[in-house]
């Protein structure tokens, strides 16, 4: 004989079913705890366990004093990373604008980004990728929050050896762009990239900056750009909420 599910599982199953059937639409407010206690003839603790289960599944969001709501779905941004930052795309972008913003605008959505610039020692993993001494080397760091339709969609932190970009547009705490790319305009040509993609749960700071509901994982895309001699020119670390992006690649079989 099958063991009966705990009471809070059954309550969560019922509410989940309402969400899946769209009886509770995205953004809809759930009944209050008192109303759920009466509806299911359950204790406050049982109701809270059910709501926590749904929160952990990413189906609802809760706020202190604001109740619980069905989580709204984001329209995903679609990226073809096999051509992103490619020479061909740079050459076809005649307005010299930021490629990320250009791709978002072409999809009919509104891009915006905030930019902060600092000079500091890089994290050890970034220093290793750049071939720098983490104890003494300095990097120019461009920290960007990228927004789509005024919602935060990504964090993009770029690290450059300070001696390479000193005095260039990359030192400005604002959107900067140039035909062919700002690095290329400075005589620093990236000939190839190495990418690494990992997934994890976000840090508290990332959750706050990206306005992430509980239970939302992030992808971390790390791209290192090299010149023709194999010298690393830049490391860009992009943190992407897992519910807001579709990543595509085109790979030749030969």
C-alpha positions in Angstrom: 0.0 0.0 0.0 1.4 3.3 -1.1 2.3 5.7 1.7 0.1 8.8 1.7 1.9 12.1 0.9 2.4 14.6 3.6 -0.5 17.1 3.9 1.6 20.1 2.8 2.6 18.1 -0.4 -1.0 17.6 -1.2 -1.8 21.3 -0.7 1.2 22.3 -2.9 0.0 19.8 -5.6 -3.4 21.3 -5.7 -2.1 24.9 -6.0 0.5 23.8 -8.5 -2.3 22.2 -10.6 -4.2 25.5 -10.5 -1.1 27.3 -11.8 -0.5 24.8 -14.6 -4.2 25.0 -15.7 -3.9 28.8 -15.6 -6.7 29.0 -13.0 -4.1 31.1 -11.3 -2.6 33.3 -13.9 1.0 34.7 -13.9 1.0 37.6 -11.4 -2.2 36.5 -9.7 -2.2 36.8 -5.9 -2.7 33.6 -3.9 -5.3 33.5 -1.0 -3.8 34.7 2.3 -2.4 32.2 4.8 -5.7 32.4 6.8 -7.8 31.8 3.7 -5.6 28.8 2.8 -5.8 27.4 6.3 -9.6 27.6 6.1 -9.8 26.3 2.5 -7.6 23.2 3.3 -8.5 22.8 7.0 -4.8 23.0 7.8 -2.5 24.6 10.3 -0.5 27.7 9.6 2.7 25.7 9.6 1.3 23.2 7.1 0.2 26.0 4.8 3.6 27.7 5.1 5.4 24.5 4.2 3.3 24.1 1.1 4.0 27.7 0.0 7.7 27.2 0.7 7.7 24.1 -1.5 6.1 26.1 -4.4 8.6 28.9 -3.8 11.5 26.5 -4.0 10.1 25.2 -7.3 10.1 28.7 -8.7 6.3 28.8 -9.2 5.4 31.5 -6.7 7.2 34.5 -5.1 6.5 35.9 -1.7 7.3 39.2 0.0 7.1 40.2 3.6 3.7 41.7 4.2 2.8 41.4 0.5 1.5 37.9 0.3 2.3 35.3 -2.4 2.0 35.6 -6.1 2.2 33.4 -9.2 5.6 34.0 -10.7 5.5 36.0 -13.9 7.2 34.5 -16.9 9.9 36.5 -18.7 10.2 36.7 -22.4 13.5 35.1 -23.1 16.3 36.8 -24.9 17.7 34.6 -27.6 21.5 34.6 -28.3 23.5 33.0 -31.1 26.9 32.8 -29.4 28.6 31.2 -32.4 28.5 34.7 -34.1 28.3 37.1 -31.1 31.4 39.4 -31.3 32.4 37.8 -34.6 34.4 39.9 -37.1 31.6 39.5 -39.6 29.0 40.9 -37.2 31.3 43.7 -36.3 31.7 44.6 -40.0 28.0 44.4 -40.6 27.1 46.7 -37.7 27.5 49.9 -39.6 26.4 52.2 -36.8 29.3 51.0 -34.6 26.9 50.4 -31.7 27.2 48.0 -28.8 26.5 44.5 -30.2 24.4 43.4 -27.3 22.2 46.5 -27.5 21.9 46.1 -31.3 20.7 42.5 -31.0 18.2 43.3 -28.4 16.9 46.3 -30.4 16.6 44.1 -33.5 14.3 41.8 -31.6 11.9 44.7 -31.0 12.8 45.2 -27.4 14.5 48.1 -25.6 18.1 47.7 -24.4 19.7 49.8 -21.7 22.8 49.2 -19.5 24.4 50.9 -16.5 28.2 51.0 -16.4 30.7 51.3 -13.5 34.4 51.4 -14.1 37.2 50.8 -11.6 40.8 49.8 -11.5 41.7 47.0 -9.1 43.3 43.6 -8.7 41.5 40.9 -10.6 40.1 37.7 -8.9 42.6 34.8 -9.0 40.7 32.9 -11.8 40.6 36.0 -14.0 44.3 36.8 -13.3 45.1 33.3 -14.4 43.2 33.6 -17.7 44.9 37.0 -18.4 48.3 35.6 -17.5 48.7 38.2 -14.7 50.1 38.1 -11.2 47.0 38.3 -8.9 49.1 39.9 -6.1 50.4 42.9 -8.1 48.7 43.3 -11.5 45.9 45.8 -11.9 42.9 45.5 -14.3 40.4 47.9 -15.6 37.0 46.5 -14.7 33.8 47.5 -16.5 30.8 46.3 -14.6 27.5 46.5 -16.5 23.9 45.7 -15.5 22.1 45.0 -18.8 18.4 45.6 -18.9 15.8 44.6 -21.4 12.5 46.5 -21.4 13.8 48.0 -18.1 14.2 44.6 -16.4 17.7 43.4 -15.4 18.6 40.5 -17.7 22.4 40.1 -17.2 25.5 41.2 -15.4 28.5 41.6 -17.6 31.9 42.3 -16.0 34.8 42.8 -18.3 38.5 42.8 -17.1 41.3 44.3 -19.1 45.0 44.5 -18.2 45.4 48.1 -17.1 48.5 48.9 -19.1 46.8 47.8 -22.3 43.7 50.0 -22.1 45.0 53.0 -20.1 43.7 56.2 -21.7 41.2 54.5 -24.0 37.4 54.8 -24.2 37.2 51.7 -22.0 38.1 53.9 -19.0 34.9 55.9 -19.3 32.0 55.0 -17.0 29.4 55.1 -19.8 28.3 53.2 -22.9 31.2 53.2 -25.4 31.4 51.7 -28.8 33.4 52.0 -32.1 33.2 50.4 -35.5 34.9 47.0 -35.2 34.9 47.2 -31.4 36.6 49.5 -29.0 39.6 47.2 -28.4 40.1 46.9 -32.2 40.1 50.7 -32.5 42.9 50.8 -29.9 44.9 48.4 -32.0 44.1 45.4 -29.9 42.6 42.8 -32.2 40.9 39.7 -30.7 41.5 36.9 -33.0 39.9 34.1 -31.1 37.9 33.4 -28.0 37.7 30.6 -25.4 34.4 30.2 -23.7 33.4 28.4 -20.5 29.8 28.0 -19.3 28.8 26.9 -15.8 25.6 27.0 -13.9 25.0 27.5 -10.2 22.7 29.3 -7.7 23.3 33.1 -7.5 25.0 34.9 -4.7 22.9 37.3 -2.6 24.5 40.3 -4.4 23.6 38.8 -7.8 20.1 38.0 -6.7 19.6 41.6 -5.6 21.2 43.2 -8.7 19.2 40.9 -11.0 16.0 41.0 -9.0 15.8 37.2 -8.9 13.0 35.3 -7.3 14.1 32.4 -4.9 15.0 29.2 -6.7 16.4 30.9 -9.9 19.7 29.5 -11.0 22.1 31.5 -13.2 24.4 30.6 -16.0 27.9 32.1 -16.0 29.5 32.6 -19.4 33.2 33.4 -19.2 34.8 34.5 -22.5 38.6 35.1 -22.8 39.7 37.0 -25.9 43.2 36.5 -27.4 45.3 38.3 -30.0 47.1 36.6 -32.9 50.1 35.8 -30.7 47.9 34.1 -28.1 48.1 37.0 -25.6 44.9 37.4 -23.5 43.4 40.8 -23.9 40.1 40.6 -22.1 38.0 38.4 -19.8 34.3 39.0 -19.8 32.1 37.2 -17.2 28.4 37.3 -17.9 25.9 36.2 -15.3 22.6 35.2 -16.9 19.3 34.3 -15.1 18.3 30.9 -16.2 14.7 31.9 -16.8 15.5 34.8 -19.1 17.8 33.5 -21.8 18.0 31.0 -24.7 21.6 30.2 -25.9 22.2 28.8 -29.3 25.4 27.6 -31.0 26.1 26.6 -34.6 28.9 24.0 -34.7 30.5 22.6 -37.9 30.7 18.8 -37.8 34.0 18.7 -39.6 
